[in-house]
Amino acid sequence: MAVPDEDAFSTVITLNERDERLPLLLNLLKERGITWLERRRDRFTDAELEEARLLVAWYFFPNGRIFAGPRMGTTYDMSDACQRCGAGARQTSAMIIEAENLNVLEGQRAVATCYEDLLVDETLAGALAQSGATGISFRGVFAAFEKRGHFQLPWRQLCGTHTLPPMSPRSTGVAPYKPCPCGRSSFHTFEEVPPRFAYRASDVANIRDVNMTWEWFGEVNFDGDVSDALFPYPFFLVTPKVWRIFRDAGVTGFDWLPIRVEED
């Protein structure tokens, strides 16, 4: 099913929930005292992904996480952001990542940071730009070395310029766990419940090829000091056009989840 790599952050094994090998695997892990994280997700055929209105680009960090963002020196405009949680913070600089995490980029075409910022190599960035994909922009990516400063990498941060309205309350597997008064942050998904995002038809009538969720996900720790903040982040929702570009580039490490569109 999988060959463990001693240098890898983790080993990912994907099985259908009805696969007869699943209980055998779980028993073996228990017997050996091996810890694991069980994620339940819907899987889709290429034909189903092609027919989707939008797809959630879900990166599952197969090679480990890249530390980046405000605590690495990336700057943000907070004028329109929530002053309690930071939702709505607008990035104003290149993306700066920790140099110690450069190994995560090796052999990859696209990855995500710990804040779900999408990074693509220069070739993939060029393919996206030449495709005419809408709602997209790019920023530079720099690695921060403790004693040698910042060095630009042959990668680009993929940025979304269009934010969708709030998703339908009929979405499942998605909920705020520490609600902020702004109502926009601290959303999360559940490992044991497949997330299923739903939108009203009118809310996706004017989508772009790259879109951001109104909801911001993840942990929050913000006391007004951006340089020491742990910000939440929006998810990327893309059209099948963008998915095909990623697929044709041989990108791995992503799950692609179609949204459900409801009639108004």
C-alpha positions in Angstrom: 0.0 0.0 0.0 2.9 2.4 0.8 6.6 2.3 1.3 7.7 4.4 4.3 10.4 7.0 3.6 12.7 7.5 6.6 13.3 11.1 5.6 9.6 12.0 5.0 7.5 13.9 7.5 4.8 11.2 7.3 3.6 8.3 5.2 0.2 8.8 3.5 -1.9 5.7 2.9 -5.2 6.1 1.1 -7.9 3.4 1.3 -11.5 3.2 0.6 -13.5 3.0 3.8 -14.9 -0.4 2.6 -11.4 -1.8 1.8 -11.0 -5.1 3.7 -7.4 -4.1 4.4 -8.4 -1.1 6.5 -9.2 -2.9 9.8 -6.1 -5.0 9.4 -3.9 -1.9 9.0 -5.5 -0.2 12.1 -4.9 -3.3 14.2 -1.3 -3.5 13.0 -0.7 0.1 13.9 -2.1 -0.5 17.4 0.0 -3.6 17.9 3.2 -1.7 16.9 2.4 1.3 19.0 2.5 3.6 15.9 0.5 6.8 16.1 -1.6 7.9 13.1 -4.0 10.6 12.0 -7.1 9.4 10.3 -8.7 11.7 7.7 -12.0 11.0 6.0 -12.4 12.7 2.7 -14.6 12.3 -0.4 -12.7 11.2 -3.5 -13.8 12.1 -7.0 -13.1 10.9 -10.5 -11.5 13.3 -13.1 -14.9 13.4 -14.9 -16.6 14.6 -11.7 -13.9 17.3 -11.1 -14.3 18.5 -14.7 -18.0 19.0 -14.2 -17.6 21.0 -10.9 -18.3 24.7 -10.7 -15.5 25.2 -8.2 -12.9 23.0 -6.5 -11.4 23.5 -3.1 -7.6 23.2 -3.5 -6.7 21.2 -0.4 -3.0 20.6 0.3 -2.2 17.8 2.8 1.5 18.5 3.4 3.0 15.1 2.4 6.6 16.4 2.8 6.1 18.6 5.9 5.1 22.2 6.4 6.7 25.4 5.4 6.9 28.0 8.1 6.1 31.4 6.6 4.0 34.5 7.1 4.0 37.4 9.6 6.5 35.8 12.0 9.0 35.4 9.2 8.8 39.1 8.2 6.0 39.0 5.6 4.1 42.3 6.0 0.4 43.0 6.0 -2.0 46.0 5.8 -4.4 45.7 8.8 -6.6 48.7 8.0 -9.6 46.6 6.8 -8.8 43.6 9.0 -10.5 42.5 12.2 -8.4 43.9 15.0 -9.3 40.8 17.2 -8.3 38.0 14.9 -6.7 39.5 11.9 -9.2 38.1 9.3 -9.0 40.3 6.3 -5.3 41.1 6.6 -4.0 42.2 3.2 -0.4 41.0 2.4 1.8 43.9 1.2 5.2 42.2 0.7 6.7 39.2 -1.0 6.2 35.9 0.9 9.1 35.1 3.2 9.6 31.5 4.2 12.0 29.9 6.7 15.2 28.7 4.9 15.3 25.5 7.0 12.1 24.4 5.2 13.6 24.5 1.7 13.8 20.8 1.6 10.0 20.7 1.4 10.2 22.3 -2.1 12.5 19.7 -3.5 10.9 17.7 -6.3 7.6 19.6 -6.0 5.8 21.9 -8.5 3.4 23.4 -6.0 3.2 23.4 -2.2 1.4 25.4 0.6 2.8 27.1 3.7 1.5 26.6 7.2 -0.9 29.4 6.5 -2.2 27.8 3.3 -0.4 30.3 1.1 0.0 28.6 -2.3 3.5 28.5 -3.8 4.2 27.4 -7.4 7.5 27.0 -9.2 8.3 29.6 -12.0 7.3 27.2 -14.8 3.9 26.5 -13.3 3.4 30.2 -12.6 4.2 30.9 -16.2 1.6 28.3 -17.4 -1.0 29.8 -15.1 -0.3 33.4 -16.3 -0.3 32.4 -20.0 -3.6 30.5 -19.6 -5.5 33.8 -19.0 -6.8 32.5 -15.7 -8.8 35.2 -13.9 -8.7 36.3 -10.3 -5.0 35.6 -10.0 -1.8 37.5 -9.2 1.7 36.6 -8.1 4.2 37.7 -5.6 7.9 36.8 -5.1 9.1 34.2 -2.6 12.2 34.7 -0.5 13.9 32.4 2.0 15.1 34.0 5.2 18.5 32.9 6.4 19.4 33.9 10.0 22.9 35.3 9.2 22.8 35.8 5.4 19.5 37.7 5.0 16.8 37.0 2.4 17.4 35.3 -1.0 14.8 35.1 -3.8 13.7 31.7 -4.9 12.6 30.5 -8.3 9.1 30.2 -7.0 6.0 32.5 -6.9 3.2 32.9 -4.5 -0.2 32.4 -6.1 -2.6 35.0 -4.8 -6.4 35.2 -5.3 -7.9 38.6 -5.9 -11.6 37.7 -5.6 -13.4 36.8 -2.4 -16.7 34.8 -2.5 -19.7 35.6 -0.2 -20.1 33.5 2.9 -20.8 29.9 2.1 -24.2 28.3 2.6 -25.1 27.2 6.1 -25.9 23.9 4.6 -22.2 23.2 4.3 -21.2 20.3 6.4 -17.9 19.3 8.2 -17.1 23.1 8.6 -17.7 25.1 11.7 -16.2 27.9 13.8 -14.6 26.5 17.0 -13.6 29.8 18.7 -15.9 32.3 17.1 -14.7 35.9 16.8 -17.3 38.7 17.0 -16.5 39.5 13.3 -18.0 36.1 12.5 -15.3 35.5 9.8 -12.5 33.5 11.5 -11.7 30.4 13.5 -13.4 28.1 11.1 -12.1 24.6 10.9 -12.8 21.2 9.3 -13.1 17.9 11.1 -10.7 15.0 10.4 -13.4 12.4 11.0 -16.1 14.2 8.9 -15.6 14.9 5.1 -15.9 18.6 4.5 -18.6 19.5 2.0 -18.7 23.2 1.0 -22.0 24.5 -0.4 -22.8 27.8 -2.1 -26.0 29.4 -3.4 -26.2 29.6 -7.2 -26.3 33.5 -7.0 -23.1 33.5 -5.0 -21.1 31.7 -7.6 -22.6 33.5 -10.6 -19.5 35.8 -11.0 -16.7 33.6 -10.0 -13.1 33.9 -11.2 -10.8 31.0 -12.0 -9.1 31.6 -8.6 -11.3 32.6 -5.6 -10.9 33.0 -1.8 -13.3 32.0 0.8 -14.9 34.7 2.9 -14.3 32.4 5.9 -10.8 32.3 7.4 -9.7 29.0 8.9 -7.1 27.9 11.5 -5.7 28.9 14.9 -5.6 32.6 15.9 -3.2 34.5 18.2 -3.2 38.2 17.5 -2.8 41.0 20.1 -2.1 43.8 17.7 1.5 42.9 16.9 1.6 41.6 13.4 5.2 40.5 13.6 4.2 38.0 16.3 0.8 37.1 15.0 -0.7 33.7 14.2 -3.3 34.7 11.5 -6.2 32.6 10.2 -6.4 32.1 6.4 -8.9 31.7 3.6 -9.1 28.6 1.4 -8.5 28.7 -2.4 -11.5 27.7 -4.6 -10.5 27.2 -8.3 -12.2 26.3 -11.5 -11.5 23.0 -13.3 -9.4 25.1 -15.7 -6.8 25.7 -12.9 -7.1 22.1 -11.8 -6.2 20.9 -15.3 -3.1 23.1 -15.3 -1.9 21.6 -12.0 -2.7 18.1 -13.1 -0.9 18.4 -16.4 2.1 19.8 -14.6 2.3 16.6 -12.5 1.4 18.4 -9.2 0.9 16.0 -6.3 0.0 16.6 -2.7 -3.5 18.1 -3.3 -7.0 16.9 -2.8 -9.6 18.6 -5.0 -13.1 18.8 -3.5 -16.0 20.0 -5.7 -18.4 22.5 -4.0 -22.1 21.9 -4.0 -24.3 24.6 -5.7 -27.8 25.1 -4.3 -30.7 26.9 -6.0 -31.6 30.2 -4.4 
